[in-house]
């Protein structure tokens, strides 16, 4: 979620290995805030 909106939804393995959203990738790699 980002500002109350769902950004990406999928199986955890897919999200962590190949996220579709740049925002998701930034979050899981620590590039946010």
N, C-alpha and C positions, 0 to 999 in steps of 0.2 A: 504494500500500500504506500501511496505517496499523496499527501494532502487529501486523504480520504478516498482516493481512487485506486482501484486494483490495476497494477501495472502489468503484471505477468502471472500466468497460472499454468503450471505444467507439473510433470513429475520432478521431484527434487533433483535426481541425477541429471536430467536434461537441463534444468535451470542452472545448476552449478557448473556443468561442463560446457554448455553452449547456450547461454541466455539469448533470447530474441531481442530483448530491450537493452539499449545502452544504459538506461538508468539501473536496471537490474545488475548488469555487469559492474558498473561503478560501485554499487552497494556491496556486492559480494567480494569485491577486491579491495574494499576499504577506501575508495575514492569518492567520498561524499561528505557533505557538511560544510 
